[in-house]
Amino acid sequence: MGIIFDKPLIGVAMCHLHPLNLALGETEAIRCHGGRIYERSVATEVKYGAPNRVKTVRGKASATFVIFAGKAYLPSQLEPRLKSMACGSQIVASEPLSRDRVLALLPNNYCVEDCNYLLDYLRPTANNQLLYGGGVVYGARKPQDIEALIRPKLLRTLPAAARHSV
């Protein structure tokens, strides 16, 4: 295959996760079970009890369950039990390739992961691009140049990708 990972895991039976479709499916499941989702409703206060009470900028709600959904920086006064460290993961995609080229690089439509401490992965997309994730950045910062951060890792993992642009 030409893939160089330190501790590889080849995903023979793994699926390719599409994060937006996953979120849309979870949203539909919540709604089908009687749950309500209040998008763009910034919570300003939560009082736990039976029921839980949530104040927002424009109103209030009571609920049996409260799910906090947001980025890494949820206000600690809303949920002091949440402990998180901000972590960013960068992903690059190649230019669209021919199906034959994709299969030459990743036979059998495999998803390949490196099981090191910081997970790197490589997989094909539905439109024949190579998707590579491997740039973990901790803290509240974004890399200045994602391609400059990721491309060297991609080329160490899959040297044959050097002839394709990202």
N, C-alpha and C positions, 0 to 999 in steps of 0.2 A: 504493500500500500504506500510505502514511503512516508508514513506518519511516525513521528518521533515523540513519544510521550514516555515519561519516566515510569509511571505506574498506570498503564492504559486499562480502560474498561470499554469494551466494544459493545455498543447497545444493539444486540441482535433483536431482542424483543421489545425494546424501548420505543415509546412513541415520541413524536416531536411535539413539544408543548408550544402552543400559540397563546401567549399571556393574555391578549385581549379577548380571544374566544373563551378562555378559561374564566375570566372575570365576567363576561357576558352570561355564560352558563351558570355561574354561581349566583349572579343577580337574578336570573330567571327562576332558579331553584328557591331562592329566598322568597320571591314574590308568590310562587306557586304554593308555598306553605304559609301564606298569610303575612309574611314579613313586609315591612315597608322600608324603603331606602330614601333617605333625605340627602340628596346630592347638594353639594355646595352649602351645607348648613354647618357653619362653624360652631362647634360646641364651646361654650364658655364656662360651663359648670356641670358637674355630674354628682348626684347624690345617690349613693347605693342603698338599696332597700327592696321591699316588695310592694310596689314595683320600683325599678330604678327611675330616676327623674333626670332628664337632660335639659339644660337651658341652652338656647342658641342665641345668636345675635337677633333673630327675628321671631323667636317664639320658644315653645317648650314642648317636650314630649315625655311620655312615660312608656316604659318597656320592660318586659321580663328579662330580655337580654340586650346588651349594648355591645356593639362591635365597633372598635376604633379602626378606621381605615384612613391611611394617609402616608405621607412620606416619613422619613426617619425621625423627623423632629416634631413629634406630637408634644404638646405642652405637658410637662410633668404634673402640673396641678390637676389635670383631668384624670390621669391614670398614673399615680405614683408607683404602682407595682410594675409598670412597664420599664424595662431596662433595655436600652438599645445603644448600639454604637453605629454611627453613620458609616455606611459602606456603599461605595459606588462600583458598579460593574460595567465595563465598557465592552461594546460589541462592534465588530466591523463585518461588512458583507462584501463579497467580491462582486465584480461585474457579472452579469448573467453569462453563464457558460453553456456549451452544448451539453446535452444529456450524456453523450458518450464521455465527454471530459469529466463531468461530475462522477460518473461511475468508475472512471479510471482512477480518480483520486480517492473516492469513498465507495468502494464496491458494496453492492447490495443495499445502498441507501442508508448505510450505517450512521449512527451518531457515535462519536468517539469522545471519551472524556479522559482527562488526566486526574487521577485520584490523589493528587498531592494535597497539601494543606489548602492551597488556593486553587480551586477547581478551574481548569481550562476545558473548553469543549469545542468541538468542530462538528458541524452537521450541514447537510444540504437543505435548501429551501424548495418550496413548490415550484418556483420559477428558475431553478437551476443556478442559484447562487450558493456560495459557501459562506456559512455563518460561523464566525469565530468569536468566542467570548473568552477573554483572558486578561482583562486589565482591572484588577481589584485595587481600589483606592480607598483608604480609610480616612475618616475625618470629613469636615465640611468643605471639601474642595473638589473642583472638577479639573481634570487635566486640560492644559492649554491646547494640546494637539492629540486627539484620541488616536489617529492613525499612527503618529510617531510612537505612541506608547504600545499599541497593539501589534503593528506590523512586524517588528522584530520577533515577537513571541510566536506569531503565526508562522513566520519563515523558519524558526527553529523547530516548530512542530511539523510543518508541511513544506519543506523546501521547494517542492514542485509548484507551489502557489506563487513563486517569485515572478512568474511571467504574466500574472493577472493583477489588474488594478483593483483597489478597494475603495 
